[in-house]
Amino acid sequence: METQSTVQMNDVQRQFKEVTDEVAALADMLKDIAASKGEEARAAAGERLEELARRAQLLAEKAKSRTQSELSSLEQKITEKPVQSALIAFVIGLLLGILTRR
């Protein structure tokens, strides 16, 4: 026959084992949550990166369009005034040459 203290000791050991099992289960659950949060964060970062790439693409297309427009305008001005354009190019080249000699 077990004494009351032995019964209490067995009960405490059983409760301790239950608590340690619950703590282990909780730790596993927290690991799973952390992993899923990490995946969510990676997915959110990927979406943000895709959005930034789309915006950069749009900006590049706008810059290309504007550059082509300006180039076309410059070509038209050169065609309209070839002598003036040549003199301007000569002066710019001369100034750059003087500045880079130093």
N, C-alpha and C positions, 0 to 999 in steps of 0.2 A: 504494500500500500504506500502510495506516495504521500509525502507530507505536504502540508499547505504551501510551504516555502518552495518546494520542488515544483509544484503545480504553477505557482506564481512565476518562478524562474523560467519554466517552459513557455508560459504565456508571454513573458517579456521577450524571450528569444524569438518567438513566432511573430510578435508585433514588430520587433526590430527587423526581421527578415522581410516582412511586408513593406515596411517603410523603405528599406534599401532597394527592394524591387521597384517600388513606386518612383523613387528618386532616379533609378536607372532608366525606367520608362520615360520619365519626364526629361532626362538628359537626351535620350534618343529623339524624343519629340522636338526638343529645342534644336537639335542638330538638323532635323528635317526642315524645321521652320527657317533656320538660318540658310540652309541650302536653297530653299525655294525663294527666299528673299534675295539671295545672291543672284539667282537666275532671273528674278524680276528686275533687279537692278541692271543686270547685263542686258536684258531685253530693252529696258527703258533707255539705256545708254546707246544701244544699237539704233533704236528709233530716232533718238536725238541726232545721232551721227548721220543717219539717212536724211533727216530734215535739213541739217547743215549742208550736206552734199547737194541736195536739191536747190537750196538757196544759192550756193556757190555757182552751180550750173546756170541758174537764171541770171546771176550777176555777170558771169562770163559771157553769156549770150547777149546781154544788153551792152556790155563793153565792146564786144565784137561788132555789133550792129552800129553802135555810135562811131567806132573807129572807121568802119567802112564808109559811113556817111561823111565823116570829116575828110577822109581820103578822097572821096569822090568830089567833095566841095573844093579841096585843094587842087585836084587835077583840073577842075573846071577853071579855077582862077589862073593856073599856070597856062592853060590853053588860051584864055582870054588875053593875058598880058605876059607873053613869054620873055621879053627883054627885061621888064621890071622884076620878074621872078628870078631870072638868071643873075641880075645885079644883087638882089637880096641874098641869094644863095652864096654868091661870091663874098659879100661882106661878112656874112655869118661865118663862112669858112676862114676868112682872114682873121676875124676876132678870135675864133677858137684856136687858130694857129699861134697867135700872139700870146694867148693865155696859157697854152700848154708848153711854151718854150721856157718859161720861168722855172 
